[in-house]
Amino acid sequence: MYGVLLIVVLIITGGAVAFIGDRLGTKIGKKRLSIFGLRPRHTSIVITIFTGICITTLTFGVMAAASENVRTALFGMEELNRNMQQTRKDLNSAMGALEIAQREQEETDTALKQSKDEVEKLQKQQKELEDESLRLQEGNRLLEEAKAELTQRNDELARKTEELVGKNESLEQSNAKLSSSNRKLAETNKDLEQRADDLRQGLISIREGDIVFRANEVIASGVIRGGRSKEEIAQDFASLARLASRNVSERLGKNVMDGDIWIYQPEYEAALEEIAGRSSDSIVRIMAAGNLVRGEPVRTSLEVYPNSIIYEKDEFIIARNYYVRSGRQEDAEGVVMDFLKQVNAEAVRKGILADPISGSVGAMEAEQLYGIIRALEPVHGNVILSAYARSATDALGPLRLNIKMEQMADE
C-alpha cells in the first residue's frame, strides 16, 4: 500500500512540474523573453531542459525522503553489497556450523540411546538383584529360624545324652548279669540245635503234606488307580490284603487276620512308588511266596503290571479252520480244546495276564462249552471257529468268549 501511494505522489508531482514548465515555456515563448542573452527559441529549450531536470531531481528527492530503501539504493549500494557478501560468508559459516552441530547431535542421540539402553539394562539388573536380595533375606530368616530350632534340639539332645549316660551305666551292670546268663544259654544251645534239626525234618514232612497255596499261586488280585498319593494307594493295598485274608480263610476253613498276610516291606514300598508314579491304572497280584502249608505264616510276594483295555466288547480275537467228522464226540472236544488253547495264547500275546499255575486267561461256563461241542458233533467237513470278546476286558481278565461256528460249503 505504501509503494502504491508513493507512485501516485510521484505521478502527481511530475505532472505538476511538467505542467508548470509547459506553462512557463509558453509564456516565455509568447513574450519572447531571453535569458543569458540567448534567443527566445533557445531560451524555451533551456526552460524545458531545466523543467525535466527539476522533475528528475524532485522525483529522486521525494523517493529519497519517503523511502529508506531508495536512499540506501542511491547512496549505500556499495556498503549494502559489502554487507551482503559478509552476510553470505556468515551464512555459509553458519550452515557449516549447523551441519557440524547436526552431526554432533546425531552422535549425541546415538550415545543417548546407548545410555538409555544401558540404564534400562542396569535397572533390570538392579531389579533382579533386589529380588535376589529379598530371596536371600527370606533365606536368612528361615536359616535363623532353623538355627533357633536346632539350638533348641541341641539342648534337648544334651539333656537326652545325660539321660543316656545314666542308662548306659545301668546297661553295663545289666551286661554283666547277661554275661553270666549267656554262659547258661550256651549250655542249652546244643539242645536247641538238636530240636531245630527235628523241627526242620518235621517241616519237610509237613510241606510234602497239606499245602494250602502252591508257590506263585495268586491269592488275591485287583486294579489300583495310579496318579494319586501314596496314602490313598496304601488304602487300596489294605483292601487287597483283606481280600487275600478272606481267600486264605476260605482255604483254611478258619479266620485269618489281615496282619497275618506277610508282605516284604521293601517290595511293598517299591510297588507304592511304581503305582504312584504311573498315571494309568495298575494290576496288583498278591502271590504265595512259596508252598503255603497249613499252620504257617502267610508269606507273599507282589507283582505289579500296567493295566489297559485289551479287548473291547464284541471285538474279534482269532479264527481257525478245522476239519471234523460227524458223530465223533472226541473229535469235537479236541477241536474245541485246541481252539481254546490258541485263543488263550493269542490273548496272552495281546497282554492279558495268565494264571501262573494253569496258564489260562479266561473263564467259560460248562453249558457254553458243551453247547459248542454238541454243535460240532453232527458236522462233517471244514468249519471255521471264531472267537469274540463277550465284554470289554482289561489285562487282569478274565476273558469271556462268544464263539461262532461257520461251516464251509463242500467244493
VMD Tcl script that draws the C-alpha trace (Angstrom):
set ca {
  {0.00 0.00 0.00}
  {2.91 2.31 0.81}
  {4.51 1.74 -2.65}
  {1.26 2.48 -4.48}
  {0.85 5.76 -2.55}
  {4.47 6.75 -3.40}
  {3.91 6.07 -7.12}
  {0.73 8.16 -7.08}
  {2.57 11.09 -5.37}
  {5.43 10.85 -7.94}
  {2.95 10.87 -10.84}
  {1.10 13.92 -9.46}
  {4.36 15.75 -8.66}
  {5.86 15.02 -12.12}
  {2.65 16.07 -13.83}
  {2.54 19.34 -11.82}
  {6.20 20.16 -12.58}
  {5.64 19.35 -16.29}
  {2.54 21.47 -16.34}
  {4.33 24.40 -14.69}
  {7.29 24.04 -17.07}
  {4.99 23.92 -20.08}
  {3.11 26.99 -18.94}
  {6.33 28.82 -18.17}
  {7.85 27.90 -21.56}
  {4.68 29.03 -23.34}
  {4.67 32.39 -21.59}
  {8.36 32.89 -22.26}
  {7.84 31.97 -25.90}
  {4.92 34.35 -26.28}
  {6.73 37.19 -24.61}
  {9.91 36.26 -26.50}
  {11.95 36.56 -23.36}
  {15.67 35.96 -23.40}
  {17.87 34.52 -20.65}
  {21.57 34.95 -20.55}
  {21.38 36.79 -23.88}
  {20.01 33.65 -25.72}
  {17.44 33.75 -28.41}
  {13.85 33.20 -27.32}
  {13.70 29.79 -29.02}
  {16.87 28.67 -27.26}
  {15.59 30.17 -24.02}
  {12.46 27.98 -24.37}
  {14.64 24.87 -24.86}
  {16.68 25.76 -21.77}
  {13.46 26.19 -19.78}
  {12.24 22.74 -20.96}
  {15.56 21.13 -20.05}
  {15.50 22.79 -16.67}
  {11.95 21.60 -16.17}
  {13.00 17.95 -16.91}
  {15.95 18.34 -14.51}
  {13.54 19.63 -11.87}
  {11.17 16.68 -12.46}
  {14.03 14.15 -12.08}
  {15.51 15.96 -9.10}
  {12.14 16.32 -7.42}
  {11.34 12.64 -8.13}
  {14.56 11.37 -6.57}
  {14.17 13.85 -3.69}
  {10.64 12.69 -2.91}
  {11.65 9.00 -3.22}
  {14.72 9.53 -1.04}
  {12.69 11.42 1.55}
  {9.89 8.87 1.54}
  {11.84 5.54 1.46}
  {14.92 4.44 3.32}
  {15.42 1.66 0.78}
  {15.72 4.27 -2.00}
  {18.26 6.23 0.00}
  {20.16 3.01 0.55}
  {19.99 2.16 -3.18}
  {21.21 5.63 -4.18}
  {23.88 6.26 -1.60}
  {24.68 2.99 0.18}
  {24.69 0.32 -2.58}
  {28.38 -0.49 -2.24}
  {28.08 -0.80 1.53}
  {24.97 -2.92 1.01}
  {26.88 -5.18 -1.39}
  {29.69 -5.49 1.16}
  {27.14 -6.29 3.86}
  {25.51 -8.87 1.60}
  {28.84 -10.54 0.86}
  {29.70 -10.56 4.56}
  {26.25 -11.89 5.37}
  {26.66 -14.61 2.73}
  {30.01 -15.58 4.26}
  {28.46 -15.59 7.71}
  {25.57 -17.67 6.35}
  {27.97 -20.22 4.83}
  {29.86 -20.39 8.11}
  {26.61 -20.78 9.99}
  {25.50 -23.58 7.59}
  {28.80 -25.37 8.13}
  {28.48 -24.94 11.85}
  {24.89 -26.17 11.61}
  {25.98 -29.33 9.73}
  {28.68 -29.95 12.34}
  {26.11 -29.34 15.07}
  {23.69 -31.77 13.37}
  {26.38 -34.47 13.15}
  {27.24 -33.85 16.78}
  {23.51 -34.01 17.59}
  {23.21 -37.37 15.78}
  {26.25 -38.67 17.66}
  {24.76 -37.32 20.87}
  {21.40 -39.01 20.10}
  {23.19 -42.31 19.41}
  {25.16 -42.02 22.62}
  {21.97 -41.06 24.48}
  {20.14 -44.12 23.11}
  {23.04 -46.36 24.14}
  {23.00 -44.71 27.54}
  {19.24 -45.33 27.83}
  {19.72 -48.98 26.84}
  {22.47 -49.33 29.42}
  {20.29 -47.61 32.02}
  {17.40 -49.99 31.26}
  {19.79 -52.95 31.45}
  {21.18 -51.66 34.75}
  {17.63 -51.11 36.05}
  {16.74 -54.67 35.09}
  {19.88 -55.98 36.78}
  {19.05 -53.85 39.80}
  {15.53 -55.35 39.89}
  {17.00 -58.87 39.69}
  {19.46 -58.02 42.43}
  {16.65 -56.62 44.57}
  {14.61 -59.81 44.04}
  {17.65 -61.92 44.83}
  {18.24 -59.79 47.91}
  {14.66 -60.41 49.03}
  {15.11 -64.16 48.48}
  {18.35 -64.09 50.41}
  {16.70 -62.15 53.22}
  {13.90 -64.71 53.32}
  {16.51 -67.49 53.27}
  {18.39 -65.80 56.11}
  {15.17 -65.55 58.07}
  {14.46 -69.24 57.54}
  {18.04 -70.07 58.46}
  {17.70 -68.05 61.66}
  {14.51 -69.92 62.48}
  {16.20 -73.24 61.67}
  {19.18 -72.19 63.76}
  {16.93 -71.39 66.70}
  {15.15 -74.72 66.25}
  {18.48 -76.57 66.02}
  {19.67 -74.80 69.15}
  {16.55 -75.96 70.94}
  {17.04 -79.50 69.64}
  {20.69 -79.44 70.70}
  {19.58 -78.52 74.20}
  {17.10 -81.39 74.15}
  {19.79 -83.76 72.82}
  {22.15 -82.63 75.56}
  {19.52 -83.49 78.16}
  {18.84 -86.83 76.48}
  {22.59 -87.51 76.32}
  {22.82 -87.04 80.05}
  {19.90 -89.44 80.46}
  {21.55 -91.95 78.10}
  {24.80 -91.75 80.03}
  {22.89 -92.70 83.15}
  {21.11 -95.51 81.31}
  {24.42 -96.68 79.85}
  {25.82 -97.17 83.30}
  {22.79 -99.25 84.24}
  {23.16 -101.21 80.98}
  {26.75 -102.02 81.80}
  {25.56 -103.50 85.04}
  {22.90 -105.45 83.13}
  {25.54 -106.67 80.64}
  {27.48 -108.17 83.47}
  {24.37 -110.05 84.51}
  {23.71 -111.07 80.88}
  {27.23 -112.42 80.52}
  {26.56 -114.88 83.27}
  {23.23 -115.73 81.64}
  {24.95 -116.29 78.27}
  {27.09 -118.98 79.76}
  {23.97 -120.77 80.85}
  {22.41 -120.27 77.42}
  {25.48 -121.70 75.68}
  {25.00 -124.88 77.65}
  {21.42 -125.19 76.38}
  {22.30 -124.17 72.79}
  {23.23 -127.71 71.85}
  {19.82 -128.92 72.97}
  {18.16 -126.16 70.89}
  {20.18 -127.10 67.79}
  {19.03 -130.67 68.11}
  {15.45 -129.51 68.44}
  {15.87 -127.26 65.36}
  {17.04 -130.22 63.32}
  {14.00 -132.12 64.47}
  {11.76 -129.20 63.53}
  {13.34 -128.92 60.06}
  {12.70 -132.57 59.44}
  {9.13 -132.12 60.61}
  {8.69 -129.07 58.35}
  {9.92 -131.05 55.35}
  {7.37 -133.72 56.06}
  {4.66 -131.08 56.52}
  {5.49 -129.37 53.20}
  {5.02 -132.67 51.46}
  {1.63 -132.95 53.11}
  {-1.22 -130.35 53.45}
  {-0.35 -127.49 51.06}
  {-2.96 -124.70 51.08}
  {-1.44 -122.50 48.34}
  {1.26 -123.54 45.87}
  {4.28 -121.34 45.18}
  {3.43 -118.39 42.84}
  {-0.29 -119.12 43.11}
  {-2.40 -115.93 43.05}
  {-4.02 -115.36 46.46}
  {-5.72 -112.07 45.53}
  {-5.56 -109.58 42.67}
  {-7.11 -106.25 41.81}
  {-6.78 -102.95 39.92}
  {-5.38 -99.91 41.76}
  {-5.77 -96.47 40.23}
  {-2.48 -94.60 39.77}
  {-1.58 -90.90 39.81}
  {-2.64 -90.49 43.46}
  {-0.91 -90.04 46.79}
  {0.82 -92.95 48.50}
  {-1.68 -92.76 51.38}
  {-4.63 -93.35 49.03}
  {-2.82 -96.19 47.25}
  {-1.90 -97.72 50.62}
  {-5.63 -97.83 51.48}
  {-6.28 -99.81 48.28}
  {-3.42 -102.16 49.22}
  {-5.08 -102.67 52.61}
  {-8.36 -103.57 50.87}
  {-6.48 -106.05 48.66}
  {-4.82 -107.55 51.76}
  {-8.26 -108.02 53.34}
  {-9.38 -109.84 50.18}
  {-6.30 -112.08 50.45}
  {-7.17 -112.79 54.10}
  {-10.69 -113.85 53.12}
  {-9.35 -116.11 50.35}
  {-6.85 -117.73 52.72}
  {-9.60 -118.11 55.36}
  {-11.77 -119.94 52.83}
  {-8.93 -122.35 52.01}
  {-8.02 -122.96 55.65}
  {-11.55 -123.08 56.93}
  {-10.79 -120.58 59.70}
  {-10.49 -116.84 60.06}
  {-7.15 -115.25 59.14}
  {-6.48 -111.67 60.27}
  {-5.16 -109.03 57.84}
  {-1.96 -108.78 59.87}
  {-1.26 -112.47 59.19}
  {-0.70 -111.68 55.49}
  {3.06 -111.02 55.45}
  {4.39 -108.79 52.60}
  {8.09 -107.98 52.25}
  {8.30 -104.27 53.18}
  {10.87 -103.08 50.54}
  {8.79 -104.85 47.87}
  {5.65 -103.11 49.21}
  {7.36 -99.67 49.18}
  {8.63 -100.22 45.63}
  {5.10 -101.14 44.50}
  {3.72 -97.95 46.08}
  {6.35 -95.85 44.27}
  {5.67 -97.53 40.93}
  {1.87 -97.13 41.11}
  {2.06 -93.52 42.39}
  {4.40 -92.58 39.54}
  {2.12 -94.08 36.88}
  {-0.85 -92.05 35.59}
  {-2.73 -95.15 34.36}
  {-4.20 -97.98 36.43}
  {-2.06 -100.87 37.68}
  {-2.80 -104.54 38.28}
  {-1.52 -105.84 41.62}
  {-1.23 -109.57 42.40}
  {-0.61 -110.93 45.89}
  {1.04 -114.32 45.31}
  {2.25 -117.09 47.57}
  {5.98 -116.70 48.07}
  {6.32 -120.46 48.45}
  {4.22 -123.52 49.16}
  {1.90 -122.37 51.95}
  {1.42 -125.20 54.47}
  {-1.46 -125.17 56.91}
  {-0.38 -123.53 60.17}
  {2.48 -121.49 58.67}
  {2.53 -117.66 58.33}
  {1.11 -116.48 55.01}
  {4.26 -115.18 53.25}
  {3.53 -113.42 49.97}
  {5.17 -111.55 47.09}
  {3.82 -108.74 44.91}
  {3.57 -108.39 41.14}
  {2.61 -105.04 39.55}
  {1.62 -104.63 35.89}
  {0.25 -101.66 33.91}
  {-3.45 -102.09 33.14}
  {-5.35 -101.21 29.98}
  {-8.31 -102.41 27.94}
  {-7.07 -105.31 25.78}
  {-10.34 -106.22 24.04}
  {-13.45 -104.11 23.56}
  {-16.93 -105.63 23.67}
  {-17.58 -107.92 20.64}
  {-14.00 -107.41 19.39}
  {-12.64 -110.16 17.16}
  {-9.90 -112.28 18.75}
  {-8.99 -115.15 16.47}
  {-10.42 -117.54 13.85}
  {-9.24 -121.04 12.88}
  {-10.22 -123.61 10.25}
  {-10.81 -127.25 11.38}
  {-11.87 -130.49 9.76}
  {-14.35 -132.56 11.82}
  {-16.10 -135.86 11.28}
  {-19.74 -136.23 12.27}
  {-20.73 -138.47 15.14}
  {-17.28 -138.37 16.84}
  {-17.50 -136.55 20.17}
  {-13.78 -136.87 20.77}
  {-13.10 -135.01 17.51}
  {-15.43 -132.17 18.52}
  {-13.90 -131.98 22.00}
  {-10.37 -132.00 20.58}
  {-11.22 -129.20 18.11}
  {-12.77 -127.02 20.84}
  {-9.89 -127.59 23.26}
  {-7.29 -126.83 20.62}
  {-9.17 -123.69 19.60}
  {-9.42 -122.53 23.21}
  {-5.66 -123.07 23.64}
  {-4.98 -120.90 20.61}
  {-7.39 -118.22 21.88}
  {-5.59 -118.36 25.23}
  {-2.18 -117.95 23.54}
  {-3.41 -115.02 21.44}
  {-4.92 -113.28 24.48}
  {-1.65 -113.71 26.41}
  {0.24 -112.30 23.44}
  {-2.07 -109.27 23.38}
  {-1.39 -108.58 27.07}
  {-3.91 -110.38 29.28}
  {-2.19 -111.81 32.36}
  {-2.29 -115.59 32.54}
  {-2.75 -117.54 35.75}
  {0.77 -118.53 36.92}
  {-0.36 -122.08 37.76}
  {-2.79 -123.01 34.99}
  {-1.64 -120.55 32.32}
  {-5.24 -119.71 31.41}
  {-6.65 -116.21 30.91}
  {-10.39 -116.83 30.60}
  {-13.41 -118.39 32.17}
  {-16.07 -120.32 30.28}
  {-19.32 -121.79 31.58}
  {-19.70 -125.52 31.19}
  {-23.03 -125.03 29.43}
  {-21.41 -122.82 26.77}
  {-18.52 -125.28 26.33}
  {-20.77 -128.32 25.89}
  {-23.07 -126.32 23.64}
  {-20.21 -125.73 21.17}
  {-19.17 -129.39 21.35}
  {-22.77 -130.54 20.68}
  {-22.99 -128.11 17.75}
  {-19.84 -129.62 16.21}
  {-20.78 -133.31 16.67}
  {-23.18 -133.59 13.67}
  {-20.92 -131.55 11.39}
  {-18.78 -133.27 8.79}
  {-16.23 -131.25 6.87}
  {-14.40 -127.96 7.27}
  {-15.62 -125.43 9.83}
  {-14.34 -122.02 10.90}
  {-14.41 -121.21 14.60}
  {-14.24 -117.51 15.51}
  {-13.78 -116.04 19.00}
  {-15.08 -112.63 20.12}
  {-14.82 -110.87 23.46}
  {-18.17 -111.00 25.26}
  {-17.42 -107.76 27.16}
  {-14.66 -105.17 27.49}
  {-11.67 -106.95 29.06}
  {-8.59 -105.42 30.65}
  {-5.22 -107.02 31.33}
  {-6.43 -108.52 34.63}
  {-9.12 -110.54 32.88}
  {-10.79 -112.95 32.89}
  {-11.55 -113.11 29.17}
  {-15.10 -114.31 28.48}
  {-15.85 -115.51 24.96}
  {-18.53 -115.69 22.36}
  {-17.63 -118.46 19.90}
  {-19.19 -118.59 16.46}
  {-19.12 -121.61 14.13}
  {-19.40 -121.38 10.36}
  {-19.47 -124.49 8.18}
  {-17.74 -124.19 4.83}
  {-19.53 -125.43 1.72}
  {-18.07 -128.53 0.02}
  {-16.27 -127.77 -3.24}
}
mol new
graphics top color blue
foreach p $ca { graphics top sphere $p radius 0.5 }
foreach p [lrange $ca 0 end-1] q [lrange $ca 1 end] { graphics top cylinder $p $q radius 0.2 }
display resetview
